Amino acid sequence: MRKYSTMIEKVLRRHNFWQQKNGGQKIYMKHSTSLGGIYVIVRQTKALVWIPELRIFREFTRASQLERFLSLIENRLEPFM
């Protein structure tokens, strides 16, 4: 299962997320002026995405799904800054 988490982590790094130290959990974070904080908790077989400003909480089981979601969010909301 480690390989799967690595794929998710590569997607997060590609989208400029950085890892927070939080005990045993892997939490990645990114801050945007238009979106506020975007938080991702990486577990063995999934990524949990939380965007408090937009009240979005999504669960992804594939790195490709996460990639599409992050690209969609960035492309739709970032131009309105």
N, C-alpha and C positions, 0 to 999 in steps of 0.2 A: 504493500500500500504506500510505501514511502515515495515511489516513483510518481504516483498520482498527485500527491501533495506538491512535489517538486514542479510538476507541470502548472498547477495552479499558482504556485509562487512565482514562476517565470512570467505568467500573465500579469500578475500584480506588479512585479518589478518593471515590466514593459510599460505599464500605465503609471509609473512613478509613485508607487506606494512604498512605504517604508515600515519595517517591522518594529513593533513595540515589545519591550520586555514585560511579560506578565506571567510570571511563574511558569507553569507547564503549557499554557495555551499560546498558540501562535496568533497574534493579532496584528493585522496590517492596517495602516492608516494613510489617508491622503486628505489634504485640505484644499478646498477650492473657494474662490471668492463668490462664485454664484451658487454653489451647492452646499457650502459649509464642510463639515467633516464627513468623510466616507470611511466606514470601518468594515473590515473583513476578518472574520474568525475562520481560520483554516483548521479543519478537522481531518480525520483519516480519509474519508471518501467524499467530503463536501466542503463548500465554502459558503459561509453565511454572510451576506452583505446587508449592512444597515446604514441608511442615510436618514438621520433624524430630522433634518430640515424639510425633507419631502415626505416623511413618514413612510419610507419604503423599507421593507425587510424581505429579502429574497434568499432562497436557498438554491445553490447550484451543485450539481453532481458531476458536471463535466467542465473541463477547462475551456472548451470552445464556447459553451453557453455563457460562461463568465466573461470571456473576451468580447463576445457580441454585446452583452449587456453594458459593460463598461464603455465600449466604443459608442454605443447608442446614447448613453447618458452624457458623455463628454461632447459629442457632436451636436446634440439637441440643445443643451443648456449652456455650454461655455460661450458660444457666440453672442449671447445676450448680456455679456458683462458690460 
